[in-house]
Amino acid sequence: MYDVMEENITVVEKIDIARQPLPDLEAIYFLSPKIESIDLLINDFRKKDKPMYAAAHLFFTSKLGDAEFEKIRTSPAIAKIKTLKELNMEFISYESQVYHFDMGKSLFSFFSPDSTDGAKTQALVANKLVTLMAAL
């Protein structure tokens, strides 16, 4: 957190909790490309006369799907977005060579005969692996 404060970033907050409006400041959003995150982002700029922030810089952890991009493009938030980047960072780095995908139940999906979402989990793991390899 010290490194963040050294860059003159004053507040770090989760998007899914109630936050104080700071309409004179620009916000940096670090989001997963999920509908839930995008809905919360759009909600911050729903009121044109009282947005939460002066502008938004969006950074997504992986590729933004067409439906998600279209939802942002047609929302009131589009007028306030200054930056939109896809970072390919669908992993957690604990050390320089230690990575984690934060998927505690993936083994069940892979190996249980009762699992119904094995293919979906495989695709998710594959995406996370691709973003990891691209980052290395």
N, CA, C and O atoms as a MOPAC input file, in Angstrom:
PM7 MOZYME 1SCF
protein

 N      0.81300 1    -1.19200 1     0.00000 1
 C      0.00000 1     0.00000 1     0.00000 1
 C      0.86600 1     1.26900 1     0.00000 1
 O      0.46200 1     2.30900 1    -0.52200 1
 N      2.04100 1     1.16500 1     0.58500 1
 C      2.95400 1     2.30600 1     0.61900 1
 C      3.30100 1     2.75300 1    -0.80000 1
 O      3.34500 1     3.95100 1    -1.08200 1
 N      3.54700 1     1.79500 1    -1.69200 1
 C      3.88700 1     2.12000 1    -3.07800 1
 C      2.77400 1     2.89400 1    -3.76300 1
 O      3.03300 1     3.79600 1    -4.55900 1
 N      1.53900 1     2.53800 1    -3.45100 1
 C      0.38200 1     3.22000 1    -4.04500 1
 C      0.31800 1     4.65600 1    -3.55200 1
 O      0.10300 1     5.57400 1    -4.34300 1
 N      0.50200 1     4.85700 1    -2.26200 1
 C      0.44900 1     6.20900 1    -1.69200 1
 C      1.59600 1     7.08700 1    -2.22800 1
 O      1.43500 1     8.30000 1    -2.35800 1
 N      2.74000 1     6.48300 1    -2.53300 1
 C      3.86600 1     7.22400 1    -3.09600 1
 C      3.52900 1     7.82800 1    -4.46400 1
 O      4.15300 1     8.80300 1    -4.88300 1
 N      2.55500 1     7.25700 1    -5.14800 1
 C      2.13400 1     7.74700 1    -6.46500 1
 C      1.00000 1     8.75800 1    -6.36800 1
 O      0.34600 1     9.05900 1    -7.36600 1
 N      0.76600 1     9.27900 1    -5.17300 1
 C     -0.27600 1    10.28500 1    -4.89300 1
 C     -1.69000 1     9.76200 1    -5.11600 1
 O     -2.59700 1    10.52600 1    -5.44400 1
 N     -1.86800 1     8.47800 1    -4.94100 1
 C     -3.21000 1     7.89700 1    -4.94900 1
 C     -3.72500 1     7.99200 1    -3.52000 1
 O     -3.10900 1     7.46300 1    -2.59500 1
 N     -4.84600 1     8.66300 1    -3.34500 1
 C     -5.28600 1     9.00200 1    -1.99400 1
 C     -6.22000 1     7.98800 1    -1.36000 1
 O     -6.22400 1     7.83800 1    -0.13800 1
 N     -7.01300 1     7.28600 1    -2.16500 1
 C     -7.99900 1     6.36800 1    -1.61300 1
 C     -8.03200 1     5.09000 1    -2.45100 1
 O     -8.00800 1     5.15100 1    -3.68000 1
 N     -8.08600 1     3.93500 1    -1.78800 1
 C     -8.25300 1     2.64600 1    -2.46200 1
 C     -9.48000 1     1.99100 1    -1.83900 1
 O     -9.51000 1     1.73100 1    -0.63600 1
 N    -10.50300 1     1.72400 1    -2.67300 1
 C    -11.75100 1     1.16900 1    -2.16500 1
 C    -12.26200 1     0.06900 1    -3.08600 1
 O    -11.97000 1     0.05300 1    -4.28200 1
 N    -13.02500 1    -0.84500 1    -2.51000 1
 C    -13.66600 1    -1.88900 1    -3.30700 1
 C    -14.90200 1    -1.31200 1    -3.98000 1
 O    -15.61000 1    -0.48600 1    -3.40500 1
 N    -15.14800 1    -1.75500 1    -5.19600 1
 C    -16.27400 1    -1.20600 1    -5.96500 1
 C    -17.62800 1    -1.68400 1    -5.43900 1
 O    -18.65300 1    -1.04500 1    -5.67800 1
 N    -17.62600 1    -2.81000 1    -4.72200 1
 C    -18.90500 1    -3.37900 1    -4.27500 1
 C    -19.35300 1    -2.91000 1    -2.89700 1
 O    -20.28300 1    -3.48400 1    -2.33000 1
 N    -18.71500 1    -1.88100 1    -2.34300 1
 C    -19.17700 1    -1.29900 1    -1.07900 1
 C    -19.58000 1     0.15100 1    -1.32100 1
 O    -19.19300 1     0.75600 1    -2.32000 1
 N    -20.35900 1     0.69600 1    -0.39900 1
 C    -20.76900 1     2.10100 1    -0.51800 1
 C    -19.53900 1     2.98400 1    -0.36300 1
 O    -18.74300 1     2.80500 1     0.55900 1
 N    -19.39300 1     3.94000 1    -1.27600 1
 C    -18.23900 1     4.82500 1    -1.26400 1
 C    -18.68100 1     6.26900 1    -1.27800 1
 O    -19.76000 1     6.59900 1    -1.77000 1
 N    -17.84400 1     7.11900 1    -0.73800 1
 C    -18.11900 1     8.54700 1    -0.72800 1
 C    -17.84400 1     9.12700 1    -2.11600 1
 O    -16.80000 1     8.83600 1    -2.70000 1
 N    -18.74900 1     9.93400 1    -2.65200 1
 C    -18.49000 1    10.56600 1    -3.95100 1
 C    -17.31900 1    11.54100 1    -3.85700 1
 O    -17.19500 1    12.28400 1    -2.88400 1
 N    -16.47800 1    11.53000 1    -4.85800 1
 C    -15.36100 1    12.47500 1    -4.97200 1
 C    -15.40600 1    13.07800 1    -6.37600 1
 O    -14.55400 1    12.77500 1    -7.21100 1
 N    -16.40000 1    13.93200 1    -6.63300 1
 C    -16.64900 1    14.40600 1    -8.00200 1
 C    -15.55300 1    15.27700 1    -8.60300 1
 O    -15.58600 1    15.54900 1    -9.80300 1
 N    -14.58800 1    15.71900 1    -7.81300 1
 C    -13.50000 1    16.53700 1    -8.33500 1
 C    -12.26200 1    15.71300 1    -8.69500 1
 O    -11.29900 1    16.24600 1    -9.24600 1
 N    -12.29000 1    14.41200 1    -8.38200 1
 C    -11.13900 1    13.53800 1    -8.63200 1
 C    -11.44100 1    12.51400 1    -9.71200 1
 O    -12.58900 1    12.11100 1    -9.90100 1
 N    -10.40200 1    12.09900 1   -10.41700 1
 C    -10.53600 1    11.02200 1   -11.38500 1
 C    -10.30000 1     9.69500 1   -10.67200 1
 O     -9.51600 1     9.62800 1    -9.72500 1
 N    -10.97100 1     8.64600 1   -11.12000 1
 C    -10.86300 1     7.32800 1   -10.48900 1
 C    -10.17800 1     6.33800 1   -11.41900 1
 O    -10.35900 1     6.36400 1   -12.63600 1
 N     -9.38400 1     5.46300 1   -10.80600 1
 C     -8.78500 1     4.34200 1   -11.52000 1
 C     -9.53000 1     3.09300 1   -11.07200 1
 O     -9.55000 1     2.77200 1    -9.88400 1
 N    -10.13600 1     2.39400 1   -12.01200 1
 C    -10.86900 1     1.16500 1   -11.71700 1
 C    -10.03900 1    -0.02900 1   -12.18800 1
 O     -9.62300 1    -0.08200 1   -13.34600 1
 N     -9.80400 1    -0.96800 1   -11.30400 1
 C     -9.15500 1    -2.23000 1   -11.65200 1
 C    -10.22200 1    -3.30000 1   -11.48400 1
 O    -10.56400 1    -3.66300 1   -10.35800 1
 N    -10.75900 1    -3.81300 1   -12.60700 1
 C    -11.95300 1    -4.65400 1   -12.59200 1
 C    -11.74600 1    -5.97700 1   -13.32000 1
 O    -10.93300 1    -6.08100 1   -14.23800 1
 N    -12.49900 1    -6.98000 1   -12.89100 1
 C    -12.60000 1    -8.20100 1   -13.68100 1
 C    -13.67700 1    -7.94800 1   -14.73600 1
 O    -14.62100 1    -7.20300 1   -14.47300 1
 N    -13.55900 1    -8.54300 1   -15.90900 1
 C    -14.50800 1    -8.25600 1   -16.99100 1
 C    -15.81400 1    -9.03700 1   -16.84000 1
 O    -16.19200 1    -9.80400 1   -17.72500 1
 N    -16.48400 1    -8.83800 1   -15.73600 1
 C    -17.74600 1    -9.52200 1   -15.44800 1
 C    -18.87200 1    -8.50200 1   -15.43100 1
 O    -18.66200 1    -7.32800 1   -15.12200 1
 N    -20.05700 1    -8.96300 1   -15.76300 1
 C    -21.23400 1    -8.08400 1   -15.80300 1
 C    -21.44500 1    -7.39000 1   -14.46600 1
 O    -21.80100 1    -6.21200 1   -14.43400 1
 N    -21.23200 1    -8.10600 1   -13.35500 1
 C    -21.44500 1    -7.51700 1   -12.02600 1
 C    -20.54700 1    -6.29600 1   -11.82200 1
 O    -21.00200 1    -5.26400 1   -11.32900 1
 N    -19.28000 1    -6.41400 1   -12.20100 1
 C    -18.33500 1    -5.30300 1   -12.05900 1
 C    -18.73100 1    -4.13900 1   -12.95700 1
 O    -18.66000 1    -2.97800 1   -12.55200 1
 N    -19.14200 1    -4.45400 1   -14.16000 1
 C    -19.51700 1    -3.41000 1   -15.11100 1
 C    -20.77900 1    -2.69200 1   -14.65200 1
 O    -20.88900 1    -1.47500 1   -14.80000 1
 N    -21.73000 1    -3.43600 1   -14.09700 1
 C    -22.94100 1    -2.80400 1   -13.56400 1
 C    -22.60200 1    -1.83000 1   -12.43100 1
 O    -23.17600 1    -0.74400 1   -12.35000 1
 N    -21.67300 1    -2.21800 1   -11.56300 1
 C    -21.26600 1    -1.33700 1   -10.46700 1
 C    -20.54600 1    -0.09500 1   -11.00100 1
 O    -20.73700 1     1.00500 1   -10.48300 1
 N    -19.73300 1    -0.26900 1   -12.01900 1
 C    -19.06800 1     0.86900 1   -12.65200 1
 C    -20.09400 1     1.83300 1   -13.23800 1
 O    -20.03100 1     3.03700 1   -12.99000 1
 N    -21.02400 1     1.31400 1   -14.00200 1
 C    -22.05200 1     2.14600 1   -14.63900 1
 C    -22.87700 1     2.87600 1   -13.59300 1
 O    -23.26200 1     4.02800 1   -13.78800 1
 N    -23.14400 1     2.20500 1   -12.48900 1
 C    -23.92700 1     2.81700 1   -11.42100 1
 C    -23.23000 1     4.05500 1   -10.84600 1
 O    -23.89700 1     4.99200 1   -10.40600 1
 N    -21.90900 1     4.06300 1   -10.84700 1
 C    -21.16700 1     5.22800 1   -10.34900 1
 C    -21.39300 1     6.46800 1   -11.21000 1
 O    -21.20900 1     7.58600 1   -10.72900 1
 N    -21.78100 1     6.29700 1   -12.45300 1
 C    -21.95200 1     7.42400 1   -13.36200 1
 C    -23.38700 1     7.54900 1   -13.88300 1
 O    -23.63700 1     8.23400 1   -14.87500 1
 N    -24.31600 1     6.88700 1   -13.21000 1
 C    -25.70800 1     6.90000 1   -13.65300 1
 C    -26.31200 1     8.30500 1   -13.59300 1
 O    -27.04800 1     8.70200 1   -14.49600 1
 N    -26.00400 1     9.05200 1   -12.54000 1
 C    -26.53400 1    10.41600 1   -12.39600 1
 C    -25.58900 1    11.38000 1   -13.11100 1
 O    -24.47700 1    11.63500 1   -12.64800 1
 N    -26.04300 1    11.91200 1   -14.24300 1
 C    -25.18100 1    12.78100 1   -15.03800 1
 C    -24.82100 1    14.07000 1   -14.29200 1
 O    -23.72000 1    14.59500 1   -14.45800 1
 N    -25.74500 1    14.57900 1   -13.47200 1
 C    -25.47700 1    15.81200 1   -12.74600 1
 C    -24.65100 1    15.60000 1   -11.48000 1
 O    -24.09500 1    16.55800 1   -10.94300 1
 N    -24.56000 1    14.34300 1   -10.98700 1
 C    -23.78800 1    14.04400 1    -9.77200 1
 C    -23.03700 1    12.71700 1    -9.91200 1
 O    -23.36700 1    11.74800 1    -9.22700 1
 N    -22.04100 1    12.66300 1   -10.78400 1
 C    -21.26900 1    11.41300 1   -10.89400 1
 C    -20.38600 1    11.22700 1    -9.65600 1
 O    -20.07000 1    12.18800 1    -8.95600 1
 N    -19.99800 1     9.98800 1    -9.40200 1
 C    -19.12200 1     9.70000 1    -8.26400 1
 C    -17.74800 1    10.33900 1    -8.44600 1
 O    -17.14200 1    10.79400 1    -7.47600 1
 N    -17.25100 1    10.37500 1    -9.69700 1
 C    -15.90800 1    10.87200 1    -9.97800 1
 C    -15.91900 1    11.72900 1   -11.22900 1
 O    -16.84000 1    11.64100 1   -12.04200 1
 N    -14.90200 1    12.55400 1   -11.38400 1
 C    -14.80900 1    13.43700 1   -12.55200 1
 C    -14.57100 1    12.65300 1   -13.83300 1
 O    -15.05900 1    13.03400 1   -14.89700 1
 N    -13.81800 1    11.55500 1   -13.73500 1
 C    -13.51700 1    10.73200 1   -14.90800 1
 C    -13.11800 1     9.34100 1   -14.43200 1
 O    -12.87700 1     9.12000 1   -13.24500 1
 N    -13.05400 1     8.40400 1   -15.38400 1
 C    -12.70900 1     7.02100 1   -15.05200 1
 C    -11.61000 1     6.51300 1   -15.97200 1
 O    -11.61700 1     6.76600 1   -17.17700 1
 N    -10.67400 1     5.79800 1   -15.38500 1
 C     -9.62600 1     5.09100 1   -16.11800 1
 C     -9.84100 1     3.61000 1   -15.80700 1
 O     -9.66100 1     3.18300 1   -14.66700 1
 N    -10.22300 1     2.82700 1   -16.81500 1
 C    -10.60000 1     1.42600 1   -16.61000 1
 C     -9.46700 1     0.48700 1   -16.99500 1
 O     -8.87300 1     0.60400 1   -18.06700 1
 N     -9.18400 1    -0.44600 1   -16.09600 1
 C     -8.18600 1    -1.48000 1   -16.34200 1
 C     -8.83400 1    -2.81700 1   -16.01100 1
 O     -9.20100 1    -3.06700 1   -14.86300 1
 N     -8.97400 1    -3.67900 1   -17.02200 1
 C     -9.60400 1    -4.98700 1   -16.83700 1
 C     -8.53500 1    -6.07000 1   -16.72300 1
 O     -7.48900 1    -5.99100 1   -17.36500 1
 N     -8.80800 1    -7.07700 1   -15.90200 1
 C     -7.83200 1    -8.13300 1   -15.65300 1
 C     -7.64700 1    -9.05900 1   -16.84000 1
 O     -6.63700 1    -9.76000 1   -16.91000 1
 N     -8.58000 1    -9.08700 1   -17.77000 1
 C     -8.44900 1    -9.88800 1   -18.98800 1
 C     -9.35200 1    -9.31000 1   -20.06700 1
 O     -9.95600 1    -8.25100 1   -19.89200 1
 N     -9.43400 1   -10.02000 1   -21.18100 1
 C    -10.19500 1    -9.53900 1   -22.33500 1
 C    -11.65200 1    -9.27400 1   -21.99200 1
 O    -12.32100 1   -10.08500 1   -21.35100 1
 N    -12.11400 1    -8.13700 1   -22.42900 1
 C    -13.50500 1    -7.73800 1   -22.24000 1
 C    -14.33200 1    -8.33200 1   -23.36800 1
 O    -14.01700 1    -8.13600 1   -24.54100 1
 N    -15.39400 1    -9.06100 1   -23.01700 1
 C    -16.25500 1    -9.66800 1   -24.02600 1
 C    -17.04000 1    -8.62100 1   -24.80200 1
 O    -17.18400 1    -7.48200 1   -24.35700 1
 N    -17.54300 1    -9.01200 1   -25.95600 1
 C    -18.29700 1    -8.07600 1   -26.80400 1
 C    -19.53800 1    -7.53300 1   -26.09200 1
 O    -19.83100 1    -6.34100 1   -26.18900 1
 N    -20.26600 1    -8.39000 1   -25.38400 1
 C    -21.48100 1    -7.94900 1   -24.68100 1
 C    -21.13600 1    -6.95800 1   -23.57400 1
 O    -21.84400 1    -5.97000 1   -23.37800 1
 N    -20.05800 1    -7.22000 1   -22.85600 1
 C    -19.64100 1    -6.32300 1   -21.78300 1
 C    -19.17500 1    -4.97600 1   -22.34500 1
 O    -19.49800 1    -3.92000 1   -21.80100 1
 N    -18.41100 1    -5.02900 1   -23.44300 1
 C    -17.95300 1    -3.79500 1   -24.07300 1
 C    -19.13800 1    -2.96700 1   -24.56800 1
 O    -19.16700 1    -1.74800 1   -24.39800 1
 N    -20.09900 1    -3.62500 1   -25.17200 1
 C    -21.29100 1    -2.93000 1   -25.67600 1
 C    -22.07800 1    -2.30000 1   -24.53800 1
 O    -22.62200 1    -1.20600 1   -24.68500 1
 N    -22.13800 1    -2.99000 1   -23.40300 1
 C    -22.85600 1    -2.44900 1   -22.24200 1
 C    -22.19000 1    -1.15900 1   -21.76400 1
 O    -22.87900 1    -0.19700 1   -21.42500 1
 N    -20.87800 1    -1.13400 1   -21.73600 1
 C    -20.15900 1     0.08400 1   -21.35100 1
 C    -20.36100 1     1.17300 1   -22.39900 1
 O    -20.60700 1     2.33000 1   -22.06100 1
 N    -20.25500 1     0.79500 1   -23.67400 1
 C    -20.36500 1     1.76700 1   -24.76200 1
 C    -21.71300 1     2.48100 1   -24.78500 1
 O    -21.78400 1     3.65600 1   -25.14800 1
 N    -22.77200 1     1.79200 1   -24.40600 1
 C    -24.11600 1     2.37600 1   -24.45400 1
 C    -24.56600 1     2.94000 1   -23.10700 1
 O    -25.72600 1     3.32400 1   -22.95600 1
 N    -23.66800 1     2.99400 1   -22.13400 1
 C    -24.03400 1     3.47800 1   -20.80100 1
 C    -23.71500 1     4.96200 1   -20.63900 1
 O    -22.96900 1     5.53000 1   -21.43600 1
 N    -24.28200 1     5.59300 1   -19.60200 1
 C    -23.93900 1     6.99200 1   -19.32500 1
 C    -22.47300 1     7.17300 1   -18.91600 1
 O    -21.94600 1     8.28300 1   -18.98700 1
 N    -21.82000 1     6.10700 1   -18.49500 1
 C    -20.42300 1     6.18700 1   -18.05000 1
 C    -19.46600 1     6.48800 1   -19.19900 1
 O    -18.35600 1     6.96500 1   -18.96300 1
 N    -19.87100 1     6.21900 1   -20.42600 1
 C    -18.96800 1     6.36200 1   -21.56800 1
 C    -18.42300 1     7.78900 1   -21.69300 1
 O    -17.29000 1     7.98200 1   -22.13400 1
 N    -19.21400 1     8.77500 1   -21.31300 1
 C    -18.78100 1    10.17100 1   -21.41500 1
 C    -17.65900 1    10.49500 1   -20.43500 1
 O    -16.93000 1    11.46700 1   -20.63400 1
 N    -17.51300 1     9.70600 1   -19.39700 1
 C    -16.50700 1     9.96800 1   -18.36300 1
 C    -15.26900 1     9.07700 1   -18.48100 1
 O    -14.30400 1     9.26700 1   -17.73900 1
 N    -15.28200 1     8.11600 1   -19.39400 1
 C    -14.16600 1     7.17600 1   -19.50100 1
 C    -13.04500 1     7.80100 1   -20.33100 1
 O    -13.24200 1     8.18800 1   -21.48300 1
 N    -11.86300 1     7.89000 1   -19.71500 1
 C    -10.69200 1     8.43500 1   -20.40100 1
 C     -9.74300 1     7.34000 1   -20.87100 1
 O     -9.03000 1     7.51600 1   -21.85900 1
 N     -9.73200 1     6.20400 1   -20.16300 1
 C     -8.80800 1     5.11200 1   -20.47000 1
 C     -9.54700 1     3.79400 1   -20.35500 1
 O    -10.35400 1     3.61100 1   -19.44400 1
 N     -9.27800 1     2.86800 1   -21.27500 1
 C     -9.79800 1     1.50200 1   -21.17300 1
 C     -8.70500 1     0.56000 1   -21.66300 1
 O     -8.33400 1     0.58000 1   -22.83600 1
 N     -8.19700 1    -0.26100 1   -20.75500 1
 C     -7.10700 1    -1.19500 1   -21.08700 1
 C     -7.43200 1    -2.58300 1   -20.57500 1
 O     -8.08600 1    -2.74500 1   -19.54500 1
 N     -6.96300 1    -3.59200 1   -21.31600 1
 C     -7.05400 1    -4.99800 1   -20.88800 1
 C     -5.64600 1    -5.43300 1   -20.51400 1
 O     -4.74500 1    -5.39700 1   -21.35100 1
 N     -5.44500 1    -5.84300 1   -19.26300 1
 C     -4.10500 1    -6.08600 1   -18.74800 1
 C     -3.62500 1    -7.53000 1   -18.80600 1
 O     -2.42700 1    -7.76900 1   -18.65100 1
 N     -4.49000 1    -8.48700 1   -19.01900 1
 C     -4.10600 1    -9.90900 1   -19.00100 1
 C     -3.43400 1   -10.29300 1   -17.68800 1
 O     -2.27500 1   -10.70900 1   -17.66500 1
 N     -4.17300 1   -10.14700 1   -16.60900 1
 C     -3.64300 1   -10.47500 1   -15.28500 1
 C     -4.67500 1   -11.26500 1   -14.48100 1
 O     -5.10400 1   -10.82300 1   -13.41500 1
 N     -5.06500 1   -12.41100 1   -14.98000 1
 C     -6.05200 1   -13.25700 1   -14.31700 1
 C     -5.38600 1   -14.22200 1   -13.33500 1
 O     -5.70400 1   -15.41100 1   -13.31200 1
 N     -4.47500 1   -13.71200 1   -12.53900 1
 C     -3.78000 1   -14.55400 1   -11.56600 1
 C     -3.31300 1   -13.67900 1   -10.40400 1
 O     -3.27800 1   -12.45300 1   -10.50200 1
 N     -2.96000 1   -14.33500 1    -9.31400 1
 C     -2.42400 1   -13.64600 1    -8.14600 1
 C     -0.95700 1   -14.02900 1    -8.03500 1
 O     -0.61500 1   -15.21100 1    -8.08500 1
 N     -0.09900 1   -13.04700 1    -7.88700 1
 C      1.33200 1   -13.30100 1    -7.76100 1
 C      1.73900 1   -13.11100 1    -6.30400 1
 O      1.68700 1   -12.00100 1    -5.77500 1
 N      2.14200 1   -14.19900 1    -5.66400 1
 C      2.57400 1   -14.12300 1    -4.27500 1
 C      4.05700 1   -13.78500 1    -4.16300 1
 O      4.46600 1   -13.08500 1    -3.23700 1
 N      4.84700 1   -14.26600 1    -5.08100 1
 C      6.27700 1   -13.99200 1    -5.14700 1
 C      6.65200 1   -13.89400 1    -6.62500 1
 O      5.78700 1   -13.98900 1    -7.49500 1
 N      7.91900 1   -13.70600 1    -6.90200 1
 C      8.33100 1   -13.51500 1    -8.28800 1
 C      8.06700 1   -14.74000 1    -9.16400 1
 O      7.88800 1   -14.60200 1   -10.37500 1
 N      8.04000 1   -15.94700 1    -8.56600 1
 C      7.78200 1   -17.15200 1    -9.35200 1
 C      6.72400 1   -18.04300 1    -8.71100 1
 O      6.72000 1   -19.25500 1    -8.92600 1
 N      5.83300 1   -17.45300 1    -7.92800 1
 C      4.74300 1   -18.20000 1    -7.28800 1
 C      3.42900 1   -17.53000 1    -7.67100 1
 O      3.20200 1   -16.36200 1    -7.35600 1
 N      2.56400 1   -18.28200 1    -8.35500 1
 C      1.30500 1   -17.74500 1    -8.85800 1
 C      0.14600 1   -18.60700 1    -8.39500 1
 O      0.30000 1   -19.79900 1    -8.13100 1
 N     -1.01900 1   -17.98000 1    -8.30200 1
 C     -2.21500 1   -18.68900 1    -7.84900 1
 C     -3.39300 1   -18.19300 1    -8.67400 1
 O     -3.46600 1   -17.01100 1    -9.01100 1
 N     -4.31200 1   -19.09000 1    -8.99700 1
 C     -5.48100 1   -18.71700 1    -9.79300 1
 C     -6.72300 1   -18.43900 1    -8.95200 1
 O     -7.74800 1   -18.02500 1    -9.49300 1
 N     -6.65300 1   -18.65800 1    -7.64800 1
 C     -7.77800 1   -18.40400 1    -6.74100 1
 C     -9.04100 1   -19.15500 1    -7.19300 1
 O    -10.12300 1   -18.57900 1    -7.30600 1
 N     -8.86600 1   -20.44100 1    -7.44200 1
 C     -9.97300 1   -21.29100 1    -7.88300 1
 C    -10.04300 1   -22.52100 1    -6.98300 1
 O     -9.70700 1   -23.62900 1    -7.39900 1
 N    -10.48200 1   -22.31100 1    -5.75600 1
 C    -10.47300 1   -23.35800 1    -4.74900 1
 C    -11.26900 1   -24.61000 1    -5.08000 1
 O    -10.93900 1   -25.68400 1    -4.57700 1
 N    -12.28700 1   -24.51500 1    -5.89200 1
 C    -13.15300 1   -25.66700 1    -6.18100 1
 C    -12.92800 1   -26.25900 1    -7.56400 1
 O    -13.75100 1   -27.03600 1    -8.04900 1
 N    -11.83000 1   -25.90100 1    -8.19700 1
 C    -11.60600 1   -26.37100 1    -9.55900 1
 C    -11.32400 1   -27.87000 1    -9.61800 1
 O    -11.69400 1   -28.52000 1   -10.59700 1
 N    -10.68500 1   -28.43000 1    -8.60600 1
 C    -10.42600 1   -29.87400 1    -8.62100 1
 C    -11.72200 1   -30.67300 1    -8.64100 1
 O    -11.81400 1   -31.69900 1    -9.31500 1
 N    -12.71000 1   -30.20800 1    -7.91200 1
 C    -14.01500 1   -30.87100 1    -7.92700 1
 C    -14.58600 1   -30.85700 1    -9.34700 1
 O    -15.08300 1   -31.87000 1    -9.83800 1
 N    -14.50800 1   -29.69400 1    -9.99400 1
 C    -15.03900 1   -29.57900 1   -11.35600 1
 C    -14.31400 1   -30.49200 1   -12.33900 1
 O    -14.93100 1   -31.02300 1   -13.26200 1
 N    -13.01900 1   -30.67700 1   -12.14900 1
 C    -12.23300 1   -31.50800 1   -13.05400 1
 C    -12.44900 1   -33.00000 1   -12.84500 1
 O    -12.54200 1   -33.75500 1   -13.81300 1
 N    -12.53100 1   -33.43200 1   -11.58800 1
 C    -12.44100 1   -34.85700 1   -11.30600 1
 C    -13.69400 1   -35.50800 1   -10.73000 1
 O    -13.75800 1   -36.73600 1   -10.66500 1
 N    -14.67700 1   -34.74400 1   -10.31600 1
 C    -15.86800 1   -35.34500 1    -9.73000 1
 C    -16.83900 1   -35.80700 1   -10.81200 1
 O    -17.10100 1   -35.07600 1   -11.76700 1
 N    -17.37300 1   -37.01800 1   -10.66700 1
 C    -18.37900 1   -37.46800 1   -11.64000 1
 C    -19.68400 1   -36.68000 1   -11.51900 1
 O    -20.51100 1   -36.70300 1   -12.43000 1
 N    -19.87000 1   -35.98000 1   -10.39200 1
 C    -21.08500 1   -35.19300 1   -10.18200 1
 C    -20.97800 1   -33.77300 1   -10.74700 1
 O    -21.96000 1   -33.03100 1   -10.75600 1
 N    -19.80600 1   -33.40400 1   -11.21100 1
 C    -19.59900 1   -32.04900 1   -11.71000 1
 C    -20.30300 1   -31.85200 1   -13.05000 1
 O    -20.29700 1   -32.73000 1   -13.91300 1
 N    -20.90600 1   -30.68100 1   -13.19700 1
 C    -21.58900 1   -30.35200 1   -14.45300 1
 C    -20.90700 1   -29.21600 1   -15.20400 1
 O    -21.31400 1   -28.86600 1   -16.31200 1
 N    -19.86800 1   -28.63900 1   -14.60000 1
 C    -19.23600 1   -27.48900 1   -15.23600 1
 C    -17.74500 1   -27.70200 1   -15.52000 1
 O    -16.96000 1   -26.75400 1   -15.47700 1
 N    -17.36200 1   -28.93500 1   -15.80800 1
 C    -15.95800 1   -29.25500 1   -16.08600 1
 C    -15.40000 1   -28.50400 1   -17.27000 1
 O    -14.28600 1   -27.98500 1   -17.19800 1
 N    -16.14600 1   -28.43300 1   -18.35900 1
 C    -15.66500 1   -27.73600 1   -19.56300 1
 C    -15.53300 1   -26.24200 1   -19.31300 1
 O    -14.58900 1   -25.60900 1   -19.78600 1
 N    -16.47800 1   -25.67900 1   -18.57100 1
 C    -16.41400 1   -24.25000 1   -18.25000 1
 C    -15.19000 1   -23.95300 1   -17.38600 1
 O    -14.50200 1   -22.95600 1   -17.60800 1
 N    -14.91600 1   -24.80500 1   -16.41200 1
 C    -13.74900 1   -24.62300 1   -15.54000 1
 C    -12.45900 1   -24.77700 1   -16.33700 1
 O    -11.50500 1   -24.03000 1   -16.12000 1
 N    -12.42100 1   -25.74200 1   -17.26200 1
 C    -11.23400 1   -25.91800 1   -18.10600 1
 C    -10.96600 1   -24.65600 1   -18.92600 1
 O     -9.82100 1   -24.21900 1   -19.04400 1
 N    -12.00700 1   -24.08200 1   -19.48100 1
 C    -11.84600 1   -22.86200 1   -20.27400 1
 C    -11.35100 1   -21.70500 1   -19.40000 1
 O    -10.52000 1   -20.90600 1   -19.83300 1
 N    -11.85900 1   -21.62100 1   -18.18200 1
 C    -11.43000 1   -20.57000 1   -17.26300 1
 C     -9.96400 1   -20.73400 1   -16.87900 1
 O     -9.21600 1   -19.75600 1   -16.87000 1
 N     -9.54800 1   -21.94900 1   -16.56300 1
 C     -8.15100 1   -22.22500 1   -16.22500 1
 C     -7.25600 1   -21.93700 1   -17.43200 1
 O     -6.17600 1   -21.36600 1   -17.28000 1
 N     -7.69600 1   -22.32600 1   -18.61500 1
 C     -6.91300 1   -22.06800 1   -19.82900 1
 C     -6.71500 1   -20.57300 1   -20.03700 1
 O     -5.61800 1   -20.13400 1   -20.38500 1
 N     -7.76700 1   -19.78800 1   -19.82800 1
 C     -7.66300 1   -18.33300 1   -19.96100 1
 C     -6.67300 1   -17.76800 1   -18.94700 1
 O     -5.86300 1   -16.90400 1   -19.28200 1
 N     -6.73600 1   -18.24800 1   -17.72200 1
 C     -5.82800 1   -17.77800 1   -16.68100 1
 C     -4.37700 1   -18.15200 1   -17.00700 1
 O     -3.46000 1   -17.36200 1   -16.78400 1
 N     -4.18400 1   -19.34900 1   -17.53000 1
 C     -2.83700 1   -19.76700 1   -17.92800 1
 C     -2.28700 1   -18.89300 1   -19.06200 1
 O     -1.11500 1   -18.51600 1   -19.05100 1
 N     -3.13300 1   -18.57900 1   -20.02600 1
 C     -2.71500 1   -17.73000 1   -21.14000 1
 C     -2.29900 1   -16.35400 1   -20.63600 1
 O     -1.27900 1   -15.81800 1   -21.07000 1
 N     -3.09100 1   -15.77000 1   -19.71000 1
 C     -2.72600 1   -14.45600 1   -19.20300 1
 C     -1.43200 1   -14.51800 1   -18.39600 1
 O     -0.62800 1   -13.58700 1   -18.43900 1
 N     -1.22900 1   -15.60300 1   -17.66700 1
 C      0.02000 1   -15.77200 1   -16.92900 1
 C      1.21400 1   -15.86300 1   -17.87900 1
 O      2.22100 1   -15.18400 1   -17.67800 1
 N      1.10200 1   -16.70200 1   -18.91400 1
 C      2.20300 1   -16.85600 1   -19.86600 1
 C      2.47600 1   -15.55800 1   -20.61800 1
 O      3.63100 1   -15.24200 1   -20.90200 1
 N      1.44000 1   -14.81000 1   -20.94000 1
 C      1.62900 1   -13.53400 1   -21.62600 1
 C      2.34500 1   -12.52600 1   -20.72900 1
 O      3.11300 1   -11.69500 1   -21.21400 1
 N      2.09700 1   -12.59800 1   -19.43300 1
 C      2.72500 1   -11.67300 1   -18.48500 1
 C      4.17400 1   -12.01700 1   -18.21400 1
 O      4.97100 1   -11.14300 1   -17.87400 1
 N      4.52200 1   -13.30100 1   -18.36500 1
 C      5.90800 1   -13.70300 1   -18.09800 1
 C      6.75600 1   -13.29700 1   -19.26600 1
 O      7.96400 1   -13.53500 1   -19.26400 1

